[in-house]
C-alpha cells in the first residue's frame, strides 16, 4: 500500500470514529447533566442529583443516578433517557449552535428530555416549541458531527 493510500485509509477510519462518537455536554471530568439522574426526570418528574457511587458510562460521558434501579433502567434503554441534543441547549440547537444549559430549564417534550440555556431562552423556546424542535432535529446531525 502506498503512503497516500495509507493516509487516506487512516483519515477515513479517524473520520468514521469521530462520526461514531456523539456530542455530549459534559464537564471537564466527563460528567453529563451536571451529575443529575437522567431517569429521575422521567420517573420522578424532578431534577434529582445522582450519587457519584452509582454511575454508568455512555458515549464517553458519565451519568450519575440516585438509585441503582435508575441506573439499571438507563442501561437497559439509554436512548429512552438521554437528553435530546446531547444535553446541549434545545434553542441553541435550533439556531445551529451548541450552548450549555441550566438544569432547572428541563422539560419532557414528546417523550424527550430537553434543556435550555436559561429561563429566558426556555420561554423563547416554548413560545414556538414545535418549529424550534423541528429545526433543532434538522440541525442536530451536523452539530453532533462537529463536536
C-alpha positions as CSV (number, residue, x, y, z in Angstrom):
1,X,0.0,0.0,0.0
2,X,1.4,3.4,-1.0
3,X,1.9,6.2,1.5
4,X,-1.0,8.2,0.1
5,X,-3.4,5.2,0.3
6,X,-2.4,4.5,3.9
7,X,-3.1,8.2,4.7
8,X,-6.5,8.0,3.1
9,X,-7.3,4.8,4.9
10,X,-6.2,6.3,8.2
11,X,-8.1,9.5,7.6
12,X,-11.2,7.5,6.7
13,X,-11.0,5.5,9.9
14,X,-10.5,8.6,12.0
15,X,-13.5,10.3,10.3
16,X,-15.7,7.3,10.9
17,X,-14.6,7.1,14.6
18,X,-15.4,10.8,15.0
19,X,-18.8,10.3,13.5
20,X,-19.5,7.4,15.8
21,X,-19.0,9.4,18.9
22,X,-21.8,11.7,19.8
23,X,-21.6,15.3,21.0
24,X,-22.4,15.1,24.7
25,X,-22.5,18.2,27.0
26,X,-20.2,17.2,29.9
27,X,-18.0,19.0,32.4
28,X,-14.2,18.7,32.4
29,X,-14.4,15.3,34.1
30,X,-16.8,13.8,31.6
31,X,-19.9,14.2,33.9
32,X,-23.2,14.7,32.0
33,X,-26.2,16.6,33.2
34,X,-24.2,18.2,36.0
35,X,-24.5,14.9,37.8
36,X,-28.3,14.8,37.7
37,X,-30.0,11.5,37.3
38,X,-31.4,11.3,33.7
39,X,-34.0,8.7,34.7
40,X,-35.4,10.7,37.5
41,X,-36.6,13.4,35.1
42,X,-38.9,10.8,33.6
43,X,-39.8,8.6,36.6
44,X,-40.0,11.2,39.4
45,X,-40.7,14.4,37.3
46,X,-37.8,16.1,39.1
47,X,-34.2,17.1,38.6
48,X,-32.5,14.8,41.2
49,X,-28.8,14.9,41.9
50,X,-27.2,11.5,41.3
51,X,-24.7,9.8,43.5
52,X,-21.1,9.5,42.5
53,X,-21.2,5.9,43.7
54,X,-23.9,4.9,41.2
55,X,-22.8,5.6,37.6
56,X,-22.9,4.4,34.0
57,X,-20.8,5.4,31.0
58,X,-22.5,6.1,27.7
59,X,-20.9,7.6,24.5
60,X,-17.9,8.8,26.5
61,X,-20.0,10.5,29.2
62,X,-20.6,9.5,32.8
63,X,-24.1,9.6,34.2
64,X,-24.9,9.5,37.8
65,X,-28.1,8.0,39.4
66,X,-29.9,8.5,42.6
67,X,-30.8,4.8,42.8
68,X,-29.3,1.6,41.3
69,X,-32.8,0.9,39.9
70,X,-32.5,4.1,37.8
71,X,-29.0,3.0,36.6
72,X,-30.5,-0.4,35.6
73,X,-33.3,1.3,33.7
74,X,-30.8,3.5,31.9
75,X,-28.5,0.6,31.0
76,X,-31.5,-1.4,29.6
77,X,-32.6,1.5,27.3
78,X,-30.2,4.5,27.4
79,X,-31.8,6.2,24.3
80,X,-35.0,6.5,26.2
81,X,-33.4,8.6,29.0
82,X,-30.6,10.5,27.2
83,X,-31.2,14.2,26.9
84,X,-32.0,15.5,23.4
85,X,-29.2,17.3,21.6
86,X,-26.6,15.6,23.7
87,X,-27.7,17.7,26.7
88,X,-27.0,21.0,24.9
89,X,-29.5,23.8,24.7
90,X,-32.5,23.0,22.5
91,X,-32.9,26.6,21.4
92,X,-29.2,26.7,20.5
93,X,-29.5,23.5,18.5
94,X,-32.4,25.1,16.6
95,X,-30.1,28.0,15.8
96,X,-27.3,25.7,14.8
97,X,-25.1,26.3,17.9
98,X,-24.0,24.2,20.9
99,X,-24.7,26.1,24.2
100,X,-24.5,25.0,27.8
101,X,-27.7,24.6,29.9
102,X,-29.1,25.3,33.3
103,X,-30.7,22.1,34.7
104,X,-33.8,23.9,36.0
105,X,-34.8,24.6,32.4
106,X,-35.5,20.9,31.9
107,X,-38.8,19.6,30.3
108,X,-40.1,16.4,28.9
109,X,-41.5,17.1,25.4
110,X,-42.6,14.4,23.0
111,X,-41.0,11.9,25.4
112,X,-37.6,13.6,25.2
113,X,-35.7,15.4,27.9
114,X,-34.9,18.9,26.6
115,X,-32.8,21.5,28.3
116,X,-32.1,25.2,27.6
117,X,-29.5,27.8,28.3
118,X,-31.6,29.7,30.9
119,X,-35.2,30.5,31.8
120,X,-35.4,33.4,29.4
121,X,-34.2,31.2,26.5
122,X,-36.6,28.4,27.6
123,X,-39.5,30.9,27.4
124,X,-38.5,31.8,23.8
125,X,-38.1,28.1,23.0
126,X,-41.5,27.3,24.5
127,X,-43.2,30.1,22.5
128,X,-42.5,28.3,19.2
129,X,-41.6,24.8,20.5
130,X,-42.8,22.7,17.6
131,X,-41.0,24.7,14.9
132,X,-37.8,25.0,17.1
133,X,-37.7,21.3,17.8
134,X,-38.1,20.6,14.1
135,X,-35.2,22.9,13.4
136,X,-33.1,21.5,16.2
137,X,-33.7,18.0,15.0
138,X,-32.7,19.0,11.5
139,X,-29.5,20.7,12.7
140,X,-28.5,18.0,15.2
141,X,-26.7,15.6,12.8
142,X,-24.3,18.3,11.7
143,X,-23.9,19.7,15.2
144,X,-23.3,16.2,16.5
145,X,-20.6,15.6,13.9
146,X,-18.9,18.9,14.6
147,X,-18.3,18.3,18.3
